[in-house]
Amino acid sequence: MTAANNSMAPLDKSAQVSVIGAGTMGAGIAQVAAAYGHPVILFDQNPEAIQRGLDHIKKGLQGQVKRGKMTEEALEALLSNITPATDIAALADCKLVIEAIIEDLGIKRGLLANLEATCSDDCILASNTSSISVTALGAEMKHPERLVGMHFFNPAPIMKLVEIVSGLATSETVAAQTHATASAWGKQAVFTKSTPGFIVNRVARPFYAESLRIEEEGGADIATLDQLIKGAGGFRMGPFELMDLIGHDVNYAVTCSVFDAYYQDPRFLPSLTQKALVECGRLGRKSGYGFYDYSEGAEKLAAKTFTGGNAPEAVQVVGDLGVANALVERIAAKEINVEKQASDSESYIKVGSARLCLTDGRFATEVAAAGNHNTAVFDLAIDYSSASSLAVAFADQCNEEAKQDVIGLFNALEINLSVIDDIPGLVVMRTVAMLANEASDAVNQGVCTAADADIAMRGGVNYPKGPLAWTDEVGVAKIFNCLSNLQQCYGEDRYRPSALIRRKFFAGATFHG
């Protein structure tokens, strides 16, 4: 099922909704449903937990009132829509029940059995599970077709995405109406099959994994990698900052879960570096130390950038640089003379004695061996016209004069240049290529559509672009070639191009349009 053929109407505002579990997530979901206008029952066996949940909702809403985003009247109206309950019999007339309790298969199954015995036959039973198979949850139900996953992201009132997860037995009608209801609540709802990690937790693994591997290979330090992912890639946080924020115990556990669920597929291989952090209790911000030290007075790590060289008076641009053409415009805007030379077989920028190419997933040293020894490769940027940072790697054969020519060019463009070790695919290019590869595999395996994969990654983890839309923009051929070259460089199945990317490449097709 796709959003395009979802023609079901959402639940009426008069329909009673219940959320089971009054923790941060459950309270947040109750707030979202109540804000739409549903009468909502917030259920928990512990009345103190319910009060904490209601207090949490009220505190967040009071903040909106102070910022002028909500009136006191609207606050009171929303809160009046939420009724506390500790007796499951109160849920008998609900049309939608969303459980947001502990991630334990046995406990959730027991709750679902109680709900089947309590609620009417037309009540949709939804699980906010982030990691448990919806198929497994419904295996012991009398009517598993009424069970659907409704995976919100924390904090539920703010994060836009909701993954609508279908198990093997889930009714298409149930999934469609749940999708329509989440959309009516102001969420970006996407359909996904119940597979390990659903969309977001599966596709996001390379965002962390590639930077971890680059750091482990000595390609660049963590502060530099974080700066490049943000300043060139346009991501809101770097991978090391984000892992510290999430908590290494949580992030590592998710990676291990996905790795095991896919029978140790090397694409999801956990990092020994992160394992060591968990083992020694350096869990990130919550423990005061992770990749970064958060203790008072701790020295703040800074990205390594290179200055020097001289601004060139002229450069030569050979061939079509494609997505990097905006870099040429940026050069011209600095009143550096740009001479263009047509070529169907190659594309590069000639600056001084150096030949500067967009990375294609090979070592710069390998590129240099086939031509100009003074070769440098530069990284992908989401927007070369405004990128504040960029990575460059030099071939081992490259001489110092050529290096200074390249450094001088990027300094003239006012770009924070990080010269990293000769790592295939550099930083942003290999990260985007691997995100696209995983999203493509999810589409190829019928987990979701290309459109929903992109919506999920933008709405669930705030990526600046959906990975498949980004692939179309960069060029399917460039992403396919990068992955193929990474696979050859490392000799590992981890970098195998998705069958769908390969098919799109040979068809000359894109993922959208």
Secondary structure, DSSP 8 states (H G I E B T S, - for coil): --GGG-------TTS-EEEE--SHHHHHHHHHHHHHT--EEEE-S-HHHHHHHHHHHHHHHHHHHHTTSS-HHHHHHHHHTEEEES-GGGGTT-SEEEE---S-HHHHHHHHHHHHHHS-TT-EEEE--SSS-HHHHTTT-S-GGGEEEEEE-SSTTT--EEEEEE-TT--HHHHHHHHHHHHHTT-EEEEEES-TTTTHHHHTHHHHHHHHHHHHTTS--HHHHHHHHHHTT--SS-HHHHHHHH-HHHHHHHHHHHHHHTTT-GGG---HHHHHHHHTT--BGGGTBSSSB-STT-----------S---SEEEEES--GGGHHHHHHHHHTT-EEEEE--SS--EEEETTEEEEE--SS-HHHHHHTS-SSEEEE---S-TTT-SEEEEEE-TT--HHHHHHHHHHHHHTT-EEEE----TTTTHHHHHHHHHHHHHHHHHTTSS-HHHHHHHHHHHH--SS-HHHHHHHH-HHHHHHHHHHHHHHHT-GGG---HHHHHHHHHT--S--
